[in-house]
Amino acid sequence: MTKKHKYSPISPSLKNWGGVRNLERNLQRSNTLISQREQVAYLLLCMSETTLGDIMSWDAEGNITVKQSSDISPYAMQSIKKINVRTTVDKDGNTRNQLELELYDKVAIARLLAKASGLLDNPDQNDKPAIIDVSVVAPEKD
């Protein structure tokens, strides 16, 4: 004797189960990026095009001059990852400011842009089908 199980046609909510909230958050973030993809692309292109000359200049003696923030273009400002100013005092009592300026990694940005534009796709793999359909036909009996 087999026992039949009755299933409810109403599916229970998965809202409080582990991982669902993270998935919903990731999907929401993904939709945000999709709706703002032009701004994201512009930001990445700005970061990849910025040079040190956009932010600072130097002479033949090695004297470095950082441009004033009002003289740095907005696209170059977006490529600055971190600015750190350290004040040091030498043994004569003179204070000096040391500036550390870190830009975003241009190689990683170029790789990301190349991947997004399809430059890193392997053309040989695009010609191959992802799924191979195999049909087996049994021989007919005489």
N, C-alpha and C positions, 0 to 999 in steps of 0.2 A: 504494500500500500504506500503510495507516494503522497506526500503532503504538498499541496499547492500553496505557494506564497502569493499573497496579494500585495501588489505594489501600488503605492499612491501615485496618481497622475500628477500630483503637485511636487515639484522638486524642492528640497529644502534649500535654504539660503546658504551660500558658501562664504558669506561676508566675514565671519569670525574665524574661519579656518586659516591656518598658517600659510603664508605666501600670497594669499589673494590680495591683501592690502598692498604689498610690495609690487605685485603685478599691476594693480590699478594705478599706483603712483607712477610706475615706469611708463605705462600707456599714456597717462596724462602728460608726462614730460615729453614723450615722443610726439604727441599731438602739438604741444607747444613749439617744439623744434620744427616740425613740419610747417606750421603756420608762419614761422619766422625764419624760414630757410634762407631768404635773401639777405637778411641782416647777419645771419651766421656766416654765410659765404663772404659777405663784405668784410666782416671782422677778420676772418681767416686770410683773405687777400691782403688786408692792411698789414697784418702781422708778417706775412711773407715778403712784402715789398719794402718794409722799413729797413733802413741802413743806420749805422752808427752816425753817419753824417747828418741825418735828420735830427739827431738829439744833441750831438756835441761836435766840437771841432778841435783840432790840435795843430801845432806849428812844428817846424823842423827841429826845435830844441826839445820837443816832447811835452810842452805845456798844454794841458787839456783845459778847454773851456766848455762847460755845459751851458747849453742855450737856456734862456729863461723859458718858463712854462708857456708864456704867451707867444713865444716864437716857435714852439714845437707844434707841428700840425696835429690835428685831432687823430688822424689815422696812425701817426707815429706814437702818440700817447697810448693808444690801445695796445701797442705791442710791448709796453713796459710791464714786466711781471712784478718786479720788486725794486724799491729804492730804500737804501739804508744809509744814514748819515751818522758817522762816528766822530766825536770830538775827542782829540788827544792833546795832551800837554807834554811838550818835550822838557828836557832837563833845565833849559833856560827859562821855563815858564811861559813859553809861547804856545798859544792854542792853535790847533789846525783841525780843519774839518776834512774828513775822508768820506768820499761818496762812493757807494757801491750801487751799481745800476745793473739789473739783470733783465734781459729780454726773453721772451718766449722762444722756445727751441724752433728754429726755422726749418730744420730738417724734418722734424716730426710734423710740422704744419704742412710742408711741401708734400710729404708722404700722404697725409690725410686728404689734401686737395687732389693729388693724383689718383688716389683710390676713389674718391667721390666722383671724379670726372671720367673714370673708366680707363685711365692710362695704364693701370697696373693689371688689367684683365689679360689673361692669356688667350690669344685668339684661337689657338688650337683647341682649347677646352670648350669654347663657345660653339664649335661646330658639332660637338658630340652630344647625343641625346642624354638627358638626365635619367630617363627611364627607358628600359628596353622591354618591348612587349613580345612575349613568347607565347605562341598558340600551339597547343599540341592536339593533334587530331588522331583519334584511335582508328585503326584500320577496320573496314567493314567486314563482317563475317559473310562467308559464302553460303 
